[in-house]
Amino acid sequence: MKSFKHFLQEATDSDSSQRVLELAAKDQSARIEYNAHIQRNKGDWKKTRREWVAAGKGTEEDIFGDAAHREEVISLLRNPEKLVTHSNDKVRQAAFILAQHADHHPETQERYRDALHAAGLHDTDHFKYITDRILCNKGGKQQFGTQRICGSSE
């Protein structure tokens, strides 16, 4: 028989997993819409950004409206060990998306990358993408060539 403490931990983990899924879906929805807008503007991202902000979908400083959930994301990813090895593929993918897009909080990205490495997942795409994102954000060259936002290692 499970203890009450164990039951509460499972319920909390379940709630956290659900919230990770919800926040990642919101993140991806905004990015998909934004990228479609860029396509409609024939790749003119500056025009798209101006229109996006004028429509009230974001600000110059927070184009995807991430600031409202920033602290919650940081909190959910504070101990990423369970998320990187979660039994549900969708939860693992959602946690990765949130970590990958946590550019405002490099410590969160580094903790997530370190958790992947500690779990023996250093040959996965998630590890490669988050590693390159961290390097790019620090102004360095990426190691695996996964990011369009900065130069490659070549």
Buried (B, 14 or more C-beta within 10 A) or exposed (E): EEEEEEEEEEEEBEEBBEBBBEBBEBBBEBBEEBEEBBEEBEEEEEBBBEBBBEEEBBEEEEBBBBEEBBEEBBEBBEEBBBBBBBEEEEBBBBBBBBBBBBBBBEEBBBBBBBBBBEBEBEEBEBBBBBBBBBBBBEEEBBEBEBBEEBEEEE
